[in-house]
């Protein structure tokens, strides 16, 4: 169990630290989106490179969760695929996720996975892209989520 927890923490740190550059199209813009607090209801989008996507803030909603389970290194992980909708001042951006949760002691859990942009409105109307997601949550609803990746917009 201790090995699984250590491995999960190392994986979370690596996902936070690694910029996504391999295979990125030339017009792609690196972005970071952060949400934290009770139920992660607000977000901040920060462009990490220059381009058409501008900094934005707003409300994020999560819906349509489905859960399956996988076993990795003897540990059962919860696998979810929530839809995320970011409603900001420049428009709406929709993502599909695939995240794997590892439970930790005292009600905490860590998760990591991938996201893909699947649509949007306003400044995000033609947005496409993908990246990684990592986060932590506790039993009382506090969650911190960070999404890193690349977006393109016409």
C-alpha positions in Angstrom: 0.0 0.0 0.0 2.8 2.4 0.9 4.5 1.7 -2.5 1.2 2.5 -4.3 0.7 5.8 -2.4 4.3 6.8 -3.1 4.0 5.9 -6.8 0.7 7.9 -7.0 2.3 10.9 -5.5 5.4 10.7 -7.8 3.0 10.4 -10.8 1.1 13.5 -9.6 4.2 15.5 -9.2 5.6 14.5 -12.6 2.3 15.4 -14.3 2.4 18.8 -12.6 6.0 19.5 -13.7 6.0 18.2 -17.2 5.1 20.6 -20.0 3.4 19.0 -23.0 5.6 19.7 -26.0 6.0 16.4 -27.9 3.8 16.3 -31.0 2.3 19.7 -30.5 1.2 21.4 -33.8 2.9 24.6 -34.6 -0.2 26.8 -34.1 -1.0 25.2 -30.7 -0.8 27.3 -27.6 0.2 25.8 -24.3 -2.3 26.6 -21.5 -2.8 25.8 -17.8 -6.3 25.7 -16.2 -6.6 25.6 -12.4 -9.6 25.1 -10.2 -9.6 24.7 -6.4 -11.8 25.0 -3.4 -15.0 23.3 -2.3 -16.2 21.3 -5.3 -13.8 23.3 -7.6 -16.5 25.6 -8.9 -14.3 28.4 -10.4 -11.4 28.2 -12.8 -8.5 30.3 -14.0 -7.2 29.7 -17.6 -3.6 31.0 -18.1 -1.9 30.9 -21.6 1.7 29.7 -21.2 2.7 30.7 -24.7 1.6 33.5 -27.0 -1.4 33.0 -29.3 -5.1 33.7 -29.8 -6.2 32.1 -26.5 -6.4 34.8 -23.8 -6.4 34.6 -20.0 -9.9 33.8 -18.7 -11.8 33.1 -15.5 -15.2 31.8 -14.7 -17.3 28.8 -13.5 -16.5 25.2 -14.2 -19.2 22.5 -14.0 -18.7 18.7 -14.0 -21.3 16.3 -15.2 -22.1 12.9 -16.6 -19.7 10.8 -14.5 -19.5 7.1 -15.2 -17.2 4.9 -13.1 -15.3 1.7 -13.9 -12.5 0.0 -12.0 -9.0 -1.2 -13.0 -6.3 -2.9 -11.0 -2.8 -1.6 -11.3 0.0 -3.1 -9.2 -2.6 -4.8 -7.0 -4.4 -1.5 -6.2 -8.0 -1.0 -7.4 -8.4 2.4 -9.1 -11.7 4.3 -9.8 -11.7 5.4 -13.5 -14.1 8.3 -14.4 -14.9 10.1 -17.6 -16.5 13.4 -16.5 -17.5 16.2 -19.0 -16.2 19.6 -18.0 -17.7 22.9 -19.1 -15.7 26.1 -18.5 -18.0 29.2 -18.8 -15.6 32.2 -18.9 -15.7 35.8 -19.9 -14.6 34.9 -23.5 -17.0 32.0 -24.1 -17.6 28.4 -23.1 -15.1 25.6 -23.5 -16.0 21.9 -23.2 -13.7 19.0 -22.3 -13.9 15.3 -22.0 -11.7 13.7 -19.3 -10.5 10.3 -18.3 -9.2 10.3 -14.8 -7.9 7.5 -12.4 -8.4 8.0 -8.7 -6.1 6.5 -6.0 -7.5 6.6 -2.4 -5.1 7.8 0.3 -5.6 7.6 4.1 -7.9 10.1 5.9 -10.3 10.5 3.0 -7.8 12.1 0.6 -7.4 10.9 -3.0 -5.1 11.8 -5.9 -6.0 11.6 -9.6 -4.4 11.9 -12.9 -5.6 11.5 -16.5 -6.1 13.1 -19.8 -8.5 15.7 -21.3 -9.6 16.6 -24.8 -11.4 19.7 -26.0 -14.7 18.8 -27.7 -16.3 22.1 -28.5 -16.9 25.6 -27.4 -18.5 29.0 -28.0 -17.3 32.6 -28.4 -13.5 32.7 -28.5 -13.4 29.0 -28.0 -15.8 28.2 -30.9 -13.1 26.5 -33.0 -10.9 25.3 -30.1 -9.3 21.9 -30.3 -6.6 20.3 -28.2 -5.7 17.9 -25.5 -3.5 17.5 -22.4 -3.1 16.1 -18.9 -5.0 16.6 -15.7 -3.9 16.0 -12.1 -5.5 16.8 -8.8 -6.2 16.0 -5.2 -9.5 15.9 -3.2 -10.6 15.2 0.3 -13.7 13.8 1.9 -15.1 17.3 2.7 -15.2 18.3 -0.9 -12.1 20.4 -1.2 -10.5 19.7 -4.6 -7.5 21.1 -6.5 -7.4 20.4 -10.2 -4.7 21.4 -12.7 -5.0 20.8 -16.4 -2.0 21.3 -18.7 -1.9 21.0 -22.5 -2.3 22.7 -25.8 -5.2 24.4 -27.5 -5.6 25.8 -31.0 -8.2 28.4 -32.0 -8.9 30.0 -35.4 
